[in-house]
Amino acid sequence: MKPDVPYIVHEGALAREERNIKRLFIALVVCIIMLFASNAVWLFCWTQYDYSSEQTVTVDGKQGTATYIGNDGVIYGQDKSDHEETQGQEER
Protein backbone atom coordinates (compact mmCIF):
# COMPACT_ATOMS: atom_id res chain seq x y z
CA MET A 1 0.00 0.00 0.00
CA LYS A 2 1.52 3.30 -1.16
CA PRO A 3 1.08 6.41 0.89
CA ASP A 4 -0.42 9.26 -1.08
CA VAL A 5 1.87 12.27 -1.29
CA PRO A 6 0.24 15.57 -2.11
CA TYR A 7 1.27 17.03 -5.45
CA ILE A 8 2.53 20.29 -3.90
CA VAL A 9 4.91 18.36 -1.63
CA HIS A 10 6.22 16.43 -4.65
CA GLU A 11 6.77 19.67 -6.59
CA GLY A 12 8.59 21.20 -3.64
CA ALA A 13 10.91 18.22 -3.42
CA LEU A 14 11.61 18.37 -7.18
CA ALA A 15 12.37 22.10 -7.01
CA ARG A 16 14.78 21.51 -4.12
CA GLU A 17 16.51 18.71 -6.06
CA GLU A 18 16.85 20.96 -9.13
CA ARG A 19 18.50 23.69 -7.05
CA ASN A 20 20.91 21.18 -5.53
CA ILE A 21 21.81 19.79 -8.96
CA LYS A 22 22.40 23.30 -10.29
CA ARG A 23 24.68 24.12 -7.33
CA LEU A 24 26.62 20.89 -7.77
CA PHE A 25 27.04 21.55 -11.49
CA ILE A 26 28.35 25.07 -10.80
CA ALA A 27 30.76 23.67 -8.20
CA LEU A 28 31.99 21.07 -10.71
CA VAL A 29 32.60 23.71 -13.39
CA VAL A 30 34.46 25.94 -10.91
CA CYS A 31 36.65 22.99 -9.83
CA ILE A 32 37.52 22.15 -13.43
CA ILE A 33 38.39 25.79 -14.20
CA MET A 34 40.56 26.02 -11.07
CA LEU A 35 42.34 22.79 -12.04
CA PHE A 36 43.24 24.19 -15.46
CA ALA A 37 44.25 27.54 -13.94
CA SER A 38 46.55 25.92 -11.36
CA ASN A 39 48.20 23.79 -14.06
CA ALA A 40 48.71 26.84 -16.26
CA VAL A 41 50.33 28.76 -13.38
CA TRP A 42 52.56 25.77 -12.58
CA LEU A 43 53.70 25.46 -16.20
CA PHE A 44 54.34 29.21 -16.41
CA CYS A 45 56.51 29.12 -13.27
CA TRP A 46 58.33 25.98 -14.44
CA THR A 47 59.30 27.56 -17.76
CA GLN A 48 60.89 30.59 -16.05
CA TYR A 49 64.05 28.64 -15.19
CA ASP A 50 67.03 28.94 -17.50
CA TYR A 51 68.26 25.46 -18.33
CA SER A 52 70.62 26.38 -21.16
CA SER A 53 73.40 28.15 -19.26
CA GLU A 54 76.68 26.49 -18.35
CA GLN A 55 77.38 26.29 -14.66
CA THR A 56 80.46 25.39 -12.64
CA VAL A 57 79.83 23.89 -9.23
CA THR A 58 82.47 23.59 -6.52
CA VAL A 59 81.59 21.16 -3.76
CA ASP A 60 83.37 21.01 -0.43
CA GLY A 61 83.76 17.29 0.02
CA LYS A 62 85.35 17.11 3.45
CA GLN A 63 82.55 14.82 4.60
CA GLY A 64 83.42 12.24 1.96
CA THR A 65 80.44 12.46 -0.38
CA ALA A 66 79.39 15.07 -2.85
CA THR A 67 75.93 15.22 -4.40
CA TYR A 68 74.85 17.82 -6.92
CA ILE A 69 71.49 18.07 -8.62
CA GLY A 70 71.98 19.77 -11.94
CA ASN A 71 70.60 19.95 -15.45
CA ASP A 72 71.98 16.52 -16.28
CA GLY A 73 70.40 14.86 -13.28
CA VAL A 74 71.84 13.90 -9.93
CA ILE A 75 75.62 13.57 -9.81
CA TYR A 76 77.13 11.53 -6.98
CA GLY A 77 80.79 11.75 -6.21
CA GLN A 78 83.35 10.70 -3.65
CA ASP A 79 85.97 13.17 -2.48
CA LYS A 80 89.03 11.06 -1.77
CA SER A 81 91.55 13.85 -1.21
CA ASP A 82 90.70 14.65 2.42
CA HIS A 83 90.34 11.11 3.80
CA GLU A 84 93.25 9.28 5.31
CA GLU A 85 91.75 5.84 4.82
CA THR A 86 91.11 6.38 1.12
CA GLN A 87 94.55 7.93 0.61
CA GLY A 88 96.11 4.88 2.22
CA GLN A 89 94.27 2.61 -0.20
CA GLU A 90 95.36 4.66 -3.20
CA GLU A 91 99.07 4.41 -2.24
CA ARG A 92 99.08 0.61 -2.11
BANU-870187 format. One record per residue: residue number from 1; residue in three letters; x, y, z of N, C-alpha, C in turn. Coordinates in nm, 2 decimals, decimal comma. Atoms other than C-alpha are relative to their C-alpha. Layout:
residues N
{NUM "Ala" {X Y Z} {X Y Z} {X Y Z}},
...
***
This chain:
residues 92
{1 "Met" {0,08 -0,12 0,00} {0,00 0,00 0,00} {0,09 0,12 0,00}},
{2 "Lys" {-0,08 -0,12 0,02} {0,15 0,33 -0,12} {-0,06 0,11 0,08}},
{3 "Pro" {0,06 -0,12 -0,06} {0,11 0,64 0,09} {-0,02 0,11 -0,11}},
{4 "Asp" {0,02 -0,11 0,10} {-0,04 0,93 -0,11} {0,07 0,12 0,05}},
{5 "Val" {-0,08 -0,13 -0,03} {0,19 1,23 -0,13} {-0,07 0,11 -0,08}},
{6 "Pro" {0,07 -0,11 0,07} {0,02 1,56 -0,21} {0,10 0,05 -0,11}},
{7 "Tyr" {-0,08 -0,04 0,12} {0,13 1,70 -0,55} {0,09 0,12 0,04}},
{8 "Ile" {-0,08 -0,12 -0,03} {0,25 2,03 -0,39} {0,13 -0,04 0,08}},
{9 "Val" {-0,12 0,04 -0,07} {0,49 1,84 -0,16} {0,10 -0,06 -0,10}},
{10 "His" {-0,08 0,06 0,10} {0,62 1,64 -0,46} {0,07 0,11 -0,09}},
{11 "Glu" {-0,06 -0,11 0,08} {0,68 1,97 -0,66} {0,10 0,07 0,08}},
{12 "Gly" {-0,10 -0,06 -0,09} {0,86 2,12 -0,36} {0,13 -0,08 0,00}},
{13 "Ala" {-0,12 0,09 -0,01} {1,09 1,82 -0,34} {0,08 0,01 -0,13}},
{14 "Leu" {-0,06 -0,01 0,13} {1,16 1,84 -0,72} {0,07 0,13 -0,01}},
{15 "Ala" {-0,07 -0,13 0,01} {1,24 2,21 -0,70} {0,12 0,00 0,08}},
{16 "Arg" {-0,12 0,00 -0,09} {1,48 2,15 -0,41} {0,11 -0,08 -0,07}},
{17 "Glu" {-0,10 0,08 0,07} {1,65 1,87 -0,61} {0,06 0,08 -0,11}},
{18 "Glu" {-0,05 -0,08 0,11} {1,68 2,10 -0,91} {0,10 0,10 0,04}},
{19 "Arg" {-0,09 -0,10 -0,05} {1,85 2,37 -0,71} {0,13 -0,07 0,05}},
{20 "Asn" {-0,12 0,07 -0,05} {2,09 2,12 -0,55} {0,08 -0,05 -0,12}},
{21 "Ile" {-0,07 0,04 0,12} {2,18 1,98 -0,90} {0,07 0,12 -0,06}},
{22 "Lys" {-0,06 -0,12 0,06} {2,24 2,33 -1,03} {0,12 0,04 0,08}},
{23 "Arg" {-0,12 -0,04 -0,09} {2,47 2,41 -0,73} {0,12 -0,09 -0,02}},
{24 "Leu" {-0,10 0,10 0,02} {2,66 2,09 -0,78} {0,07 0,01 -0,13}},
{25 "Phe" {-0,05 -0,03 0,13} {2,70 2,16 -1,15} {0,09 0,12 0,00}},
{26 "Ile" {-0,09 -0,12 -0,01} {2,84 2,51 -1,08} {0,12 -0,03 0,07}},
{27 "Ala" {-0,12 0,03 -0,08} {3,08 2,37 -0,82} {0,09 -0,09 -0,08}},
{28 "Leu" {-0,08 0,08 0,09} {3,20 2,11 -1,07} {0,07 0,08 -0,11}},
{29 "Val" {-0,06 -0,09 0,10} {3,26 2,37 -1,34} {0,11 0,09 0,06}},
{30 "Val" {-0,11 -0,08 -0,07} {3,45 2,59 -1,09} {0,12 -0,08 0,03}},
{31 "Cys" {-0,12 0,09 -0,03} {3,67 2,30 -0,98} {0,08 -0,03 -0,13}},
{32 "Ile" {-0,07 0,02 0,12} {3,75 2,22 -1,34} {0,08 0,12 -0,05}},
{33 "Ile" {-0,07 -0,12 0,04} {3,84 2,58 -1,42} {0,12 0,02 0,09}},
{34 "Met" {-0,12 -0,02 -0,09} {4,06 2,60 -1,11} {0,11 -0,10 -0,02}},
{35 "Leu" {-0,10 0,10 0,03} {4,23 2,28 -1,20} {0,09 0,04 -0,12}},
{36 "Phe" {-0,07 -0,05 0,12} {4,32 2,42 -1,55} {0,09 0,12 0,04}},
{37 "Ala" {-0,08 -0,12 -0,04} {4,43 2,75 -1,39} {0,12 -0,03 0,08}},
{38 "Ser" {-0,12 0,04 -0,08} {4,66 2,59 -1,14} {0,10 -0,07 -0,08}},
{39 "Asn" {-0,10 0,06 0,09} {4,82 2,38 -1,41} {0,07 0,10 -0,09}},
{40 "Ala" {-0,06 -0,10 0,09} {4,87 2,68 -1,63} {0,10 0,09 0,08}},
{41 "Val" {-0,09 -0,08 -0,08} {5,03 2,88 -1,34} {0,13 -0,09 0,03}},
{42 "Trp" {-0,12 0,08 -0,02} {5,26 2,58 -1,26} {0,09 -0,01 -0,12}},
{43 "Leu" {-0,08 0,00 0,12} {5,37 2,55 -1,62} {0,07 0,13 -0,03}},
{44 "Phe" {-0,06 -0,13 0,02} {5,43 2,92 -1,64} {0,12 0,02 0,09}},
{45 "Cys" {-0,11 -0,01 -0,09} {5,65 2,91 -1,33} {0,11 -0,09 -0,03}},
{46 "Trp" {-0,10 0,10 0,03} {5,83 2,60 -1,44} {0,09 0,04 -0,12}},
{47 "Thr" {-0,07 -0,05 0,12} {5,93 2,76 -1,78} {0,08 0,12 0,03}},
{48 "Gln" {-0,08 -0,12 -0,02} {6,09 3,06 -1,61} {0,14 -0,03 0,04}},
{49 "Tyr" {-0,14 0,04 -0,03} {6,41 2,86 -1,52} {0,08 0,00 -0,13}},
{50 "Asp" {-0,09 0,01 0,11} {6,70 2,89 -1,75} {0,09 -0,12 0,01}},
{51 "Tyr" {-0,07 0,12 0,00} {6,83 2,55 -1,83} {0,11 -0,01 -0,10}},
{52 "Ser" {-0,10 0,00 0,11} {7,06 2,64 -2,12} {0,14 0,05 0,04}},
{53 "Ser" {-0,13 -0,07 -0,03} {7,34 2,82 -1,93} {0,10 -0,11 0,06}},
{54 "Glu" {-0,11 0,09 -0,06} {7,67 2,65 -1,83} {0,02 0,04 0,14}},
{55 "Gln" {-0,02 -0,03 -0,14} {7,74 2,63 -1,47} {0,11 -0,08 0,06}},
{56 "Thr" {-0,11 0,07 -0,07} {8,05 2,54 -1,26} {-0,04 -0,01 0,14}},
{57 "Val" {0,04 0,02 -0,14} {7,98 2,39 -0,92} {0,13 -0,05 0,07}},
{58 "Thr" {-0,11 0,04 -0,09} {8,25 2,36 -0,65} {-0,07 -0,05 0,13}},
{59 "Val" {0,06 0,06 -0,11} {8,16 2,12 -0,38} {0,11 -0,03 0,11}},
{60 "Asp" {-0,10 0,03 -0,11} {8,34 2,10 -0,04} {-0,03 -0,14 0,04}},
{61 "Gly" {0,02 0,14 -0,03} {8,38 1,73 0,00} {0,07 -0,05 0,12}},
{62 "Lys" {-0,08 0,05 -0,11} {8,54 1,71 0,34} {-0,08 -0,11 0,08}},
{63 "Gln" {0,07 0,11 -0,07} {8,26 1,48 0,46} {0,01 -0,13 -0,07}},
{64 "Gly" {-0,02 0,13 0,07} {8,34 1,22 0,20} {-0,09 -0,02 -0,12}},
{65 "Thr" {0,09 0,01 0,12} {8,04 1,25 -0,04} {-0,03 0,13 -0,05}},
{66 "Ala" {0,04 -0,13 0,07} {7,94 1,51 -0,29} {-0,12 -0,04 -0,09}},
{67 "Thr" {0,12 0,02 0,08} {7,59 1,52 -0,44} {-0,04 0,14 -0,06}},
{68 "Tyr" {0,04 -0,12 0,06} {7,49 1,78 -0,69} {-0,12 -0,03 -0,09}},
{69 "Ile" {0,11 0,01 0,09} {7,15 1,81 -0,86} {0,01 0,11 -0,11}},
{70 "Gly" {-0,02 -0,10 0,10} {7,20 1,98 -1,19} {-0,09 -0,03 -0,12}},
{71 "Asn" {0,08 0,01 0,12} {7,06 2,00 -1,54} {0,01 -0,15 -0,06}},
{72 "Asp" {-0,02 0,14 0,05} {7,20 1,65 -1,63} {-0,05 -0,10 0,10}},
{73 "Gly" {0,05 0,09 -0,10} {7,04 1,49 -1,33} {0,08 0,01 0,13}},
{74 "Val" {-0,07 0,00 -0,13} {7,18 1,39 -0,99} {0,14 -0,06 -0,03}},
{75 "Ile" {-0,14 0,04 0,01} {7,56 1,36 -0,98} {0,05 -0,04 0,14}},
{76 "Tyr" {-0,05 0,05 -0,12} {7,71 1,15 -0,70} {0,15 -0,01 -0,01}},
{77 "Gly" {-0,15 0,01 0,01} {8,08 1,17 -0,62} {0,06 -0,03 0,13}},
{78 "Gln" {-0,07 0,03 -0,13} {8,33 1,07 -0,36} {0,13 0,08 0,00}},
{79 "Asp" {-0,12 -0,08 -0,01} {8,60 1,32 -0,25} {0,10 -0,08 0,08}},
{80 "Lys" {-0,10 0,08 -0,06} {8,90 1,11 -0,18} {0,13 0,07 0,05}},
{81 "Ser" {-0,12 -0,07 -0,03} {9,15 1,38 -0,12} {0,02 0,03 0,15}},
{82 "Asp" {-0,01 -0,04 -0,14} {9,07 1,46 0,24} {-0,01 -0,11 0,10}},
{83 "His" {0,02 0,12 -0,09} {9,03 1,11 0,38} {0,13 -0,08 0,01}},
{84 "Glu" {-0,13 0,07 -0,02} {9,33 0,93 0,53} {-0,02 -0,15 -0,04}},
{85 "Glu" {0,02 0,14 0,03} {9,17 0,58 0,48} {0,00 -0,02 -0,15}},
{86 "Thr" {0,00 0,02 0,15} {9,11 0,64 0,11} {0,14 0,03 -0,06}},
{87 "Gln" {-0,13 -0,03 0,05} {9,45 0,79 0,06} {0,10 -0,12 0,02}},
{88 "Gly" {-0,08 0,12 -0,03} {9,61 0,49 0,22} {-0,03 -0,11 -0,10}},
{89 "Gln" {0,03 0,10 0,10} {9,43 0,26 -0,02} {0,05 0,04 -0,14}},
{90 "Glu" {-0,05 -0,05 0,13} {9,54 0,47 -0,32} {0,15 -0,03 -0,01}},
{91 "Glu" {-0,15 0,01 0,00} {9,91 0,44 -0,22} {0,04 -0,14 -0,02}},
{92 "Arg" {-0,04 0,14 0,01} {9,91 0,06 -0,21} {0,00 -0,05 -0,14}},
***
